[in-house]
Amino acid sequence: MDSDVQTIQSLYESFIADMIKIAPKVEPILLLKAMRLEKMFDGESPHVHMEIDFTDDVDINIPKYQISENYAVTTSVHRWVKTKLVVSGKMSVDKILEIANHEKVTKIIGYANAAHY
């Protein structure tokens, strides 16, 4: 039995490491949860709540407006960290990765759920 657990843990750690290589700026569990929900509810995007960190030189109001307009989600500047956006709304994995690929984004963390299905 312990051998099975060790095998599963090893597979999990390897999978997470591969995800980090592919999408280094995005928390792997956020992507996993969003993908799982996309599979469960075909044709629907999961509801996400994310914190998106940007480089210090960014005018945070520009991505705040762009993300809100382009992805039809709610955006606000983090209460204490003025280079971080809090984003909430329905968003697919493709869209999360699209945002992560922006040169000024340094990290995305958050969670996905089915609350808005």
trRosetta pair geometry for C-beta under 8 A, 3 or more apart (Angstrom, degrees):
i j d omega theta_ij theta_ji phi_ij phi_ji
1 4 5.7 -51 -158 28 38 112
1 5 6.8 34 149 -15 67 103
2 5 5.6 -53 -151 37 38 113
2 6 6.2 38 151 -19 69 106
3 6 5.7 -55 -147 38 31 112
3 7 6.3 34 153 -21 64 105
4 7 5.7 -54 -148 35 31 112
4 8 6.4 28 154 -16 65 106
5 8 5.8 -55 -148 38 30 109
5 9 6.2 31 153 -19 65 108
6 9 5.6 -53 -144 38 31 112
6 10 6.2 34 155 -21 64 107
7 10 5.7 -55 -149 35 28 113
7 11 6.4 29 153 -17 64 106
8 11 5.7 -54 -148 37 32 111
8 12 6.2 34 153 -21 65 108
9 12 5.6 -54 -146 37 30 114
9 13 6.2 28 157 -17 65 107
10 13 5.9 -54 -145 37 28 109
10 14 6.3 28 156 -17 63 109
11 14 5.8 -60 -148 39 28 112
11 15 6.1 30 154 -21 65 109
12 15 5.7 -56 -147 36 28 112
12 16 6.3 25 157 -16 65 107
13 16 5.8 -53 -144 38 30 110
13 17 6.3 33 154 -20 63 107
14 17 5.7 -55 -148 36 29 113
14 18 6.5 31 152 -19 63 105
15 18 5.7 -55 -151 35 30 112
15 19 6.5 31 151 -19 64 104
16 19 5.6 -52 -149 34 34 113
16 20 6.5 36 152 -21 65 103
16 28 5.0 130 -143 106 80 170
17 20 5.7 -52 -150 34 32 113
17 21 6.7 36 150 -21 63 102
18 21 5.6 -51 -153 32 35 114
18 22 6.5 27 153 -13 66 107
19 22 5.8 -60 -148 41 33 107
19 23 6.2 -31 173 40 71 97
19 28 4.2 97 103 -122 140 112
19 31 6.4 -180 -167 69 129 142
19 32 7.7 -41 -110 -53 165 95
20 23 7.2 -79 -126 69 22 59
20 24 5.7 54 176 -109 65 61
20 28 6.1 -59 -59 -56 76 119
21 24 6.9 10 -128 -67 15 90
23 26 4.4 -26 146 38 117 112
23 28 7.6 139 73 -92 107 67
23 31 6.4 115 68 -63 154 154
23 97 5.9 -88 -113 -116 126 96
23 100 6.1 42 -162 116 98 160
25 100 4.4 165 79 -163 121 103
25 105 5.8 81 174 123 153 103
25 106 6.5 -168 -135 157 109 23
25 107 5.6 -144 -164 -103 74 36
25 108 5.9 61 136 8 89 88
26 30 6.1 -113 174 69 94 122
26 31 5.7 82 129 -46 127 113
26 96 6.3 88 -124 148 144 110
26 97 6.9 -70 -25 -94 154 63
26 100 4.9 -55 -49 -95 106 153
26 107 7.9 157 -82 -162 29 50
26 108 4.7 -13 -110 64 71 110
27 30 4.4 83 78 -1 98 111
27 31 7.4 179 91 -6 55 83
27 107 7.9 60 -43 -179 82 89
27 108 6.5 -118 3 101 82 65
27 109 4.5 72 -30 -119 136 65
27 110 6.8 167 39 28 131 53
28 31 5.7 -60 -155 39 39 110
28 32 6.1 39 151 -21 73 106
29 32 5.4 -50 -142 37 36 114
29 33 6.2 36 159 -18 68 104
29 111 7.8 -24 119 -107 102 71
30 33 6.1 -57 -147 37 26 107
30 34 6.3 22 156 -15 62 111
30 48 7.3 64 -167 -142 104 115
30 50 7.0 73 -149 -104 146 101
30 96 7.1 -170 133 -165 115 154
30 108 6.9 -116 74 124 163 96
30 109 6.6 -179 -42 -160 137 37
30 110 5.0 69 -114 68 132 73
30 111 6.3 -115 -108 -92 80 28
30 112 6.3 109 -162 -18 64 98
31 34 5.8 -59 -145 41 29 110
31 35 6.1 30 157 -19 66 108
31 93 5.9 76 -147 -134 79 108
31 96 6.8 -167 -95 98 79 145
31 97 7.9 60 -111 -62 118 95
32 35 5.9 -56 -145 37 27 110
32 36 6.3 30 156 -22 63 107
33 36 5.7 -52 -148 33 30 114
33 37 6.5 26 156 -15 63 106
33 46 7.3 175 130 156 82 170
33 111 6.3 -14 77 -161 163 65
33 112 4.2 164 113 52 106 102
33 113 7.5 -25 163 -67 125 48
34 37 5.9 -58 -151 38 31 108
34 38 6.4 34 152 -22 65 105
34 46 4.9 -149 -134 41 67 138
34 48 6.4 1 -93 -82 117 116
34 91 7.6 -43 -137 95 134 79
34 92 7.2 126 169 -166 118 34
34 93 4.9 148 115 -74 122 85
34 96 6.5 120 57 -10 177 150
34 112 4.0 154 -75 -50 72 167
35 38 5.5 -53 -147 34 33 113
35 39 6.5 31 154 -17 65 104
35 93 5.4 34 -73 -62 78 147
36 39 5.9 -58 -154 36 30 110
36 40 6.3 27 151 -18 66 110
37 40 5.5 -54 -141 39 35 112
37 41 6.0 -14 172 24 71 105
37 44 7.7 -82 149 97 92 98
37 46 3.7 76 93 -83 147 122
37 112 5.7 -134 8 138 141 120
37 113 7.3 150 -84 -167 148 14
37 114 5.5 -172 -135 -72 118 90
38 41 7.0 -76 -133 62 20 73
38 42 7.6 59 165 -105 57 39
38 44 7.4 -162 -123 78 52 60
38 45 7.0 -3 -97 -119 92 44
38 46 6.4 -83 -51 -25 71 99
38 92 6.4 74 -97 -138 130 84
38 93 6.3 -76 -23 -9 151 108
39 42 7.3 2 -162 -74 27 73
40 114 7.3 -62 91 -85 135 137
41 44 4.1 -40 130 50 113 124
41 46 7.6 128 49 -78 123 71
41 114 6.6 137 -22 -128 142 114
41 117 5.6 -109 -123 -119 160 139
44 90 7.6 -82 178 -155 77 128
44 117 6.0 62 161 -116 160 98
45 90 4.3 108 88 168 110 94
45 91 5.6 -175 167 74 132 5
45 92 4.4 -90 -115 -58 107 72
45 95 7.5 14 -137 17 141 132
46 90 6.9 173 94 -142 23 69
46 91 7.3 -39 71 62 68 55
46 92 7.7 113 23 -101 73 41
46 112 4.2 48 126 -177 142 115
46 113 6.7 143 -177 60 106 19
46 114 6.4 -68 -132 -83 86 57
47 88 7.6 16 179 -175 91 75
47 89 6.9 -101 -142 167 73 18
47 90 5.5 -48 -92 -86 59 64
47 91 8.0 72 -140 18 25 71
47 112 6.8 145 77 -158 46 63
47 113 5.6 -32 68 68 99 71
47 114 7.0 133 19 -124 98 11
47 115 5.0 -69 49 51 150 90
47 116 4.2 111 -63 14 130 113
47 117 7.9 -123 -18 -34 104 70
48 73 8.0 -26 65 -130 95 143
48 87 7.2 9 106 109 102 96
48 88 7.1 -155 96 -133 56 43
48 89 7.0 -12 53 66 76 45
48 90 7.5 106 10 -133 79 20
48 91 4.8 -56 22 46 127 109
48 96 7.0 169 -104 -81 173 119
48 110 5.8 66 178 128 94 137
48 111 7.1 176 -148 92 63 38
48 112 4.8 -29 -95 -98 79 79
49 86 7.6 -6 -173 -175 81 87
49 87 7.4 168 -153 88 38 54
49 88 4.8 6 -110 -106 76 90
49 110 5.2 -167 95 -162 54 111
49 111 5.8 2 53 55 92 80
50 86 7.5 166 87 -155 47 45
50 87 4.7 -12 61 60 94 101
50 88 7.6 -180 22 -73 63 49
50 91 7.9 -51 -8 53 130 150
50 96 7.3 166 -75 -126 158 104
50 108 5.5 -6 -172 -169 125 97
50 109 6.8 154 -154 82 71 37
50 110 3.3 -84 -103 -35 58 157
51 78 6.7 53 -143 -84 106 123
51 84 5.7 2 -176 -179 97 116
51 85 7.2 165 -154 83 49 46
51 86 5.7 -20 -101 -100 72 66
51 87 7.7 173 -86 19 23 78
51 108 7.2 165 81 -149 49 50
51 109 5.3 -7 54 60 97 88
51 110 6.0 162 10 -66 63 93
52 63 7.6 -125 110 140 136 138
52 67 7.6 171 33 -87 160 164
52 84 6.7 157 77 -158 46 63
52 85 4.7 -8 55 57 101 96
52 87 6.0 34 -9 -6 115 121
52 99 6.6 -73 -118 152 143 128
52 105 6.0 -54 -174 -131 103 106
52 107 7.6 172 -153 89 42 50
52 108 5.1 -7 -106 -104 73 85
53 81 7.6 -39 -114 141 88 140
53 83 6.5 43 -160 118 68 93
53 84 5.2 -25 -99 -102 62 89
53 105 7.1 102 78 -162 56 61
53 106 4.7 -59 106 63 104 98
53 107 4.3 19 39 51 122 89
53 108 7.5 -147 20 -68 74 42
54 58 4.2 -57 148 33 132 154
54 60 6.5 168 46 -103 146 80
54 63 6.4 175 -82 23 145 155
54 83 4.9 -130 66 176 85 86
54 84 7.0 -172 14 -84 79 37
54 85 7.3 54 -21 -8 113 95
54 104 4.9 11 -154 147 97 97
54 105 6.0 -50 -101 -99 66 44
54 106 6.5 138 -134 3 13 92
55 58 5.4 114 65 -25 75 101
55 83 7.1 -107 95 -169 20 133
55 104 5.0 -103 18 -153 103 71
55 106 6.1 123 -64 -44 62 113
56 83 5.8 -65 -105 -87 45 157
57 104 7.9 -116 73 -130 82 107
58 62 7.1 -123 -180 49 89 111
58 63 6.6 -1 173 -5 134 121
58 83 6.3 109 52 -142 105 93
58 104 4.7 100 -83 -174 128 135
59 62 4.9 74 85 -8 96 108
60 63 6.5 -60 -157 45 45 96
60 64 5.8 52 148 -29 73 113
60 77 5.5 80 134 -111 140 113
60 82 6.1 -137 -12 164 154 71
60 83 6.1 -145 -76 -118 117 40
60 84 8.0 -15 -127 33 133 23
60 85 6.8 169 -166 -63 102 91
61 64 5.2 -54 -140 38 34 121
61 65 6.2 33 162 -18 67 105
61 77 7.9 -36 -76 -61 63 124
62 65 6.3 -59 -152 37 25 104
62 66 6.2 18 155 -14 63 113
63 66 5.3 -58 -135 45 37 111
63 67 5.6 34 166 -19 73 107
63 85 6.4 -121 109 -34 110 146
63 102 7.4 129 -114 133 124 165
63 104 6.9 -144 -55 88 137 132
64 67 6.5 -56 -143 37 18 103
64 68 6.4 17 157 -15 56 114
64 75 4.8 173 -156 127 69 130
64 76 7.5 49 -143 -118 117 14
64 77 6.3 -41 -89 -59 141 83
64 85 5.7 -177 -93 -110 77 124
65 68 5.8 -63 -149 40 27 112
65 69 6.0 16 161 -11 66 114
65 75 7.9 -135 -57 70 20 142
66 69 6.1 -63 -143 43 25 104
66 70 5.7 10 167 -8 66 119
67 70 6.2 -60 -128 46 23 101
67 71 5.6 -23 -176 24 63 119
67 73 6.6 -47 147 60 91 110
67 75 5.2 109 86 -75 112 147
67 85 6.7 116 40 139 155 163
67 87 6.1 -76 146 -107 140 130
67 99 6.6 48 -113 -116 111 125
68 71 7.3 -76 -124 52 9 81
68 72 7.7 50 177 -106 47 17
68 73 6.4 -115 -118 70 49 62
68 74 7.1 22 -119 -135 97 20
68 75 4.4 -109 -64 15 97 118
69 72 7.9 8 -173 -66 18 50
71 87 7.9 22 85 -167 140 129
71 89 6.9 139 128 84 98 134
71 91 6.0 16 -179 -105 126 108
71 95 5.7 117 -123 -173 120 135
71 99 7.7 -19 -49 -62 150 121
72 89 6.5 -166 112 166 63 151
72 90 7.7 -12 95 57 101 89
73 87 5.4 43 128 -174 135 94
73 88 6.3 171 -178 79 99 33
73 89 3.0 -154 -124 34 83 139
73 90 7.3 -155 -91 43 94 46
73 91 6.2 -7 -69 -56 139 115
74 87 7.0 154 82 -155 55 47
74 88 4.8 -16 61 62 106 89
74 89 5.6 145 11 -47 71 107
75 85 5.4 -17 -162 -172 101 121
75 86 7.1 147 -156 77 49 51
75 87 5.2 -10 -102 -102 78 77
76 85 7.0 143 73 -158 33 70
76 86 5.1 -18 63 58 86 100
77 82 6.1 14 177 -138 123 60
77 84 7.4 106 -165 78 59 56
77 85 6.3 -53 -103 -104 45 62
77 86 7.7 46 131 13 5 85
78 81 4.4 -2 92 58 140 82
78 82 7.0 -134 63 -76 87 25
78 84 3.8 13 -7 85 140 105
78 85 6.8 -124 -29 -89 84 11
78 86 5.7 118 -83 -33 69 97
81 84 4.0 37 101 12 115 123
87 91 7.8 28 138 -26 120 153
87 110 7.8 -55 64 -84 88 158
90 116 6.1 -117 -69 87 102 140
91 95 4.7 -118 -167 83 92 132
91 96 5.9 107 136 -55 119 84
92 95 4.9 99 57 6 76 100
92 96 7.2 -134 101 -4 43 86
93 96 5.5 -52 -148 34 36 114
93 97 6.3 32 155 -15 68 106
94 97 6.0 -62 -152 40 28 107
94 98 6.3 34 149 -26 64 107
95 98 5.3 -47 -145 31 34 118
95 99 6.6 35 155 -17 64 100
96 99 6.0 -56 -156 35 30 108
96 100 6.4 30 148 -19 64 110
96 108 6.7 168 -172 132 95 158
97 100 5.4 -54 -144 38 36 115
97 101 6.4 41 156 -28 66 103
98 101 6.0 -55 -154 27 28 113
99 102 6.1 -35 -172 -2 43 113
99 105 6.3 113 149 -74 73 160
99 108 6.9 95 102 -79 113 147
100 105 5.6 -136 -139 110 37 148
100 108 5.4 -91 -90 1 99 134
101 105 7.6 47 50 45 18 129
102 105 4.6 87 69 -7 93 108
105 108 6.7 0 -180 -45 124 98
114 117 4.8 -22 -179 -5 88 124
